[in-house]
Amino acid sequence: MAQKEQLEEDDWRKPVKEKIGKVSNIKELKDYAIIFGELYRRLSGGILTRCIGTTEAQEKLQEIWNPV
């Protein structure tokens, strides 16, 4: 449980969300958008992909490699 809290605390998405909320370097943030509180990144084809944190990424990998 403490490890999960630590991962969420060090979430790589936090600084991006904070920069989007403030006036910042547009070139740095042009590929990101916040939709309903979730961070998305626009890929070269215009497709939006939802950014996930380390904890969710680990859970998804576990689902893929260890199906129920």
C-alpha positions as CSV (number, residue, x, y, z in Angstrom):
1,M,0.0,0.0,0.0
2,A,2.8,2.4,0.9
3,Q,4.5,1.7,-2.5
4,K,1.2,2.5,-4.3
5,E,0.9,5.8,-2.5
6,Q,4.6,6.6,-3.3
7,L,4.0,5.9,-7.0
8,E,1.0,8.1,-7.1
9,E,2.9,10.9,-5.3
10,D,5.7,10.7,-7.9
11,D,3.2,10.6,-10.8
12,W,4.8,11.9,-14.0
13,R,1.5,13.5,-15.1
14,K,1.3,16.0,-12.2
15,P,3.9,18.5,-13.6
16,V,2.3,18.4,-17.1
17,K,-1.1,19.1,-15.7
18,E,0.2,21.9,-13.6
19,K,2.0,23.5,-16.6
20,I,-1.1,23.3,-18.7
21,G,-3.0,25.1,-16.0
22,K,-0.5,27.9,-16.0
23,V,0.9,30.0,-18.9
24,S,3.9,27.9,-20.0
25,N,6.1,27.0,-23.0
26,I,3.5,26.1,-25.7
27,K,6.0,24.0,-27.7
28,E,6.5,21.8,-24.6
29,L,2.7,21.2,-24.1
30,K,1.2,21.4,-27.6
31,D,0.6,17.6,-27.7
32,Y,-1.2,17.4,-24.4
33,A,-4.9,18.1,-23.4
34,I,-6.9,17.7,-20.2
35,I,-10.4,16.3,-20.9
36,F,-12.7,15.7,-17.9
37,G,-9.7,15.9,-15.6
38,E,-7.7,13.2,-17.4
39,L,-4.5,13.9,-19.2
40,Y,-4.3,12.9,-22.9
41,R,-1.5,13.1,-25.5
42,R,-2.1,13.7,-29.2
43,L,-0.2,11.3,-31.4
44,S,1.1,12.3,-34.9
45,G,-2.1,11.0,-36.6
46,G,-4.3,13.2,-34.3
47,I,-5.3,10.3,-32.1
48,L,-5.7,11.1,-28.4
49,T,-4.2,8.6,-26.0
50,R,-5.0,8.7,-22.3
51,C,-1.9,9.0,-20.2
52,I,-1.7,6.6,-17.3
53,G,0.4,6.6,-14.2
54,T,2.8,3.9,-13.1
55,T,0.3,2.2,-10.8
56,E,-2.3,1.8,-13.5
57,A,0.4,0.7,-16.0
58,Q,1.5,-2.1,-13.7
59,E,-2.1,-3.2,-13.2
60,K,-2.7,-3.3,-16.9
61,L,0.5,-5.3,-17.5
62,Q,-0.6,-7.8,-14.8
63,E,-4.0,-8.2,-16.5
64,I,-2.3,-8.9,-19.8
65,W,0.4,-11.3,-18.6
66,N,-1.7,-13.0,-15.8
67,P,-5.3,-13.3,-17.1
68,V,-7.9,-14.5,-14.7
